[in-house]
Amino acid sequence: MKLWQGAMISLARNEALTRFMQERAPTSGLAARFVAGPEVADFVVTARRLREHGFSTSAFFLGEYVADPEKIAANVQGIRAVVAAIDGGEVDLHVSVDPSQIGYALNDGLGEANTFSIAEALADRPAAGRKTLMLDMEDESYVPRTLALHSALGNRGLPVAITIQAYLRRSAADIEHLAASGATVRLVKGAFVGSPQTAFAARPDIDASYRALAGRMLSEDARAAGMRPVFGTHDEAIIAELRKLARRNGWRPGEYEFEMLFGVRPVLQQSLVDGGEAVRLYLPFGRDWWPYAIRRVGESPHNAWLVAKALVSRN
Ligand SMILES: Cc1cc2nc3c(=O)[nH]c(=O)nc-3n(C[C@H](O)[C@H](O)[C@H](O)COP(=O)(O)OP(=O)(O)OC[C@H]3O[C@@H](n4cnc5c(N)ncnc54)[C@H](O)[C@@H]3O)c2cc1C
């Protein structure tokens, strides 16, 4: 598995291949499986279709770790386009943002200013439903800054939520604090590797940490404090356990939710909706689709055929 994932990460980082793939029709094959399309209009169309099937969405404008001021500005513009597309009706939209895509990879002041401008624009959009800026969590060097950014936005009354990674040892203390303050938290296992001092590396340890943190998030105390748990996972066993725990502790679907990546385990996604759960899909859009899509393929060797098809197809 590690070998396969490593190979896919190399493909994701190959600049010539990225350019070559992204110049082809971005709405076919591999891209279409994991990404709404190149434009914000593609996001809107796909999000509406998903809504008809019972899903809410998290919009993500593709483009991570950029230190070039022009690219940062383009990312901010892409994110603001989705905020501007909120049309005043009933929405339930999370706008997911990587701090490294909007300035933090260049300097923190710029990153903070850009995040505030996006959060303020989001807060100002007329909408009958929920609209939240969800801060994604990146490598360890970003964790303290992202937590500080989350508090600063929250202290200004802006609609903000944060992602916490179960693979980090510090997350138990972070969840404690966030649960007591009634935050909206998306719990994920973590897509990065840390040092032994700061992180769990073995899969059973990461899963055990996920279960413990999720248990705290679904506690009666957390519910009383107004916490809103979002479980970002495709792990069927963990999902089944959390559904039972939620019922036991008096949570109703919608007070907590599950979030999965668009295109990953669609049958499981639909079965949860059909079973009455609130499910959100993380739906990326934008032209930089190759590194994102190929990393998803790397997470499951079952997807090998998608790469083969993408590399040989002419469209
Ligand atoms: C909504 C959302 C937001 C996320 N945001 C962040 C973030 O901000 N920071 C961060 O570090 N990580 C983030 N992640 C990634 C996360 O940390 C994990 O790396 C990823 O979700 C895989 O973990 P899992 O919980 O699905 O469990 P796993 O144990 O990895 O997988 C559970 C099951 O799902 C299947 N599966 C998982 N991925 C795929 C795939 N691509 N294709 C087919 N099957 C698959 C596995 O084969 C397995 O059967 C996010 C994930 C989600 C769903």
The ligand as a Gaussian input file, in Angstrom:
#p B3LYP/6-31G(d) Opt

LIG

0 1
 C      -14.209000      15.524000       4.328000
 C      -12.774000      15.250000       4.579000
 C      -11.905000      16.290000       4.859000
 C      -10.573000      16.042000       5.106000
 N       -9.757000      17.076000       5.477000
 C       -8.502000      16.794000       5.883000
 C       -7.670000      17.802000       6.450000
 O       -8.058000      18.973000       6.559000
 N       -6.432000      17.457000       6.870000
 C       -5.956000      16.163000       6.777000
 O       -4.829000      15.899000       7.211000
 N       -6.720000      15.199000       6.219000
 C       -7.973000      15.468000       5.787000
 N       -8.734000      14.460000       5.268000
 C       -8.124000      13.146000       4.944000
 C       -8.135000      12.221000       6.135000
 O       -7.222000      12.672000       7.102000
 C       -7.758000      10.785000       5.728000
 O       -6.470000      10.783000       5.186000
 C       -8.702000      10.161000       4.713000
 O      -10.013000      10.562000       4.924000
 C       -8.672000       8.626000       4.804000
 O       -9.047000       8.232000       6.097000
 P      -10.439000       7.486000       6.479000
 O      -10.914000       8.096000       7.757000
 O      -11.383000       7.545000       5.360000
 O      -10.004000       6.034000       6.888000
 P       -9.182000       4.902000       6.140000
 O       -8.942000       3.898000       7.205000
 O       -8.018000       5.463000       5.400000
 O      -10.214000       4.367000       5.068000
 C      -11.462000       3.766000       5.444000
 C      -12.012000       3.015000       4.259000
 O      -12.276000       3.930000       3.186000
 C      -11.561000       3.530000       2.013000
 N      -11.000000       4.701000       1.346000
 C      -10.363000       5.754000       1.902000
 N       -9.953000       6.614000       0.952000
 C      -10.332000       6.069000      -0.242000
 C      -10.190000       6.468000      -1.605000
 N       -9.572000       7.590000      -1.948000
 N      -10.726000       5.666000      -2.578000
 C      -11.383000       4.518000      -2.259000
 N      -11.530000       4.090000      -0.966000
 C      -11.013000       4.853000       0.016000
 C      -10.420000       2.658000       2.512000
 O      -10.003000       1.733000       1.511000
 C      -11.030000       1.980000       3.705000
 O      -11.772000       0.847000       3.323000
 C      -10.078000      14.709000       5.014000
 C      -10.955000      13.655000       4.736000
 C      -12.294000      13.905000       4.539000
 C      -13.194000      12.760000       4.260000

